[in-house]
Amino acid sequence: MKKTNCTHVREFVFQGFSNFQEHQLTLFVIFFALYILTLAGNVIIVTIIRIDHHLHTPMYFFLSVLSTSETFYSLVIIPRMLGSLVGLSQTISLECCGTQLFFFLGFAITNCLLLAVMGYDRYVAICNPLRYSVIMNWRVCVILASSVGATGFLLSLIQAVAIFRLPFCNTLIEHFFCDVRPILDLACTVPVINDILTLALSLMVITAPATFLFVSYVLIISTILKIASAEGRRKTFATCASHLTVVVIHYGCASIAYFKPKSENTRDQDQLISVTYTVITPLLNPVVYSLRNKEVQDALRKVLGKKFLS
């Protein structure tokens, strides 16, 4: 099956939030405020973890890596989106669109895999505490973090190259950034191979880690329930609560975005889902870990106390 009017496209135009024309200034203010909070929150978390030696543990090492990845993830999408809301150019070259897709997918996949690694860290800490320092030594932590990043960007490169080898028949992207489905919809041919590749990658980076995390948390919870004291159970589960909250929201949004049947796609629904995982989700990491994590709160108070006392 082929689409008609195939041309050699070198530039795309984002349709953006044109359905909300009268509310674009309001959207700009809201998204800009959330973006500043995201950047500030993630930078604060990384800084606090670096400064406070009590947080120099595998769990907080992976959290700092996740915060760094989330920061760059939001940088790939939000500045251009904010620019379009205040009337700046909504065009993007073929090369820049491919670059944006590559980095967006790279950081998104890295974040999914990092959450799985953090789940493994919590599993070892709770279910095998006597061997925790041996299993999760710093060499292993660095290898895991590096492997996750390399895997994320390798899979992203495969997906981006497969998509941008296609001929395109249309220039109007019905979205506010270069995401997989909106770009594939512009192809001159029905991209069956790309659809299969997208599904395979989604299963690999969403379903497989989510299944691993589910099994890990079943084992973690069963171990926690065996702890004799109620206070011991509460404290142990508290070390997992922040991570579990982020996991549920992160994988939930990703699953809705990439497993929803194409027949159910509407532009407004897709934009709402995309806003959730490009604007809201990166903010969850610092908010959840700062509100629910006593160690981070204590470290922040200590740093602020030293600053005001000096």
Secondary structure, DSSP 8 states (H G I E B T S, - for coil): -B-SS-----EEEE-TTGGGGGGHHHHHHHHHHHHHHHHHHHHHHHHHHHH-GGG-SHHHHHHHHHHHHHHHHHHHHHHHHHHHHTT---EEEHHHHHHHHHHHHHHHHHHHHHHHHHHHHHHHHHHSGGGHHHHT-HHHHHHHHHHHHHHHHHHHHHHHHHHHTS-BS--EESSSS--HHHHHTTBSB--HHHHHHHHHHHIIIIIHHHHHHHHHHHHHHHHHHT-SSHHHHHHHHHHHHHHHHHHHHHHHHHHHHHHS-GGG--HHHHHHHHHIIIIIHHHHHHHHHHHH-HHHHHHHHHHHHHHHH-
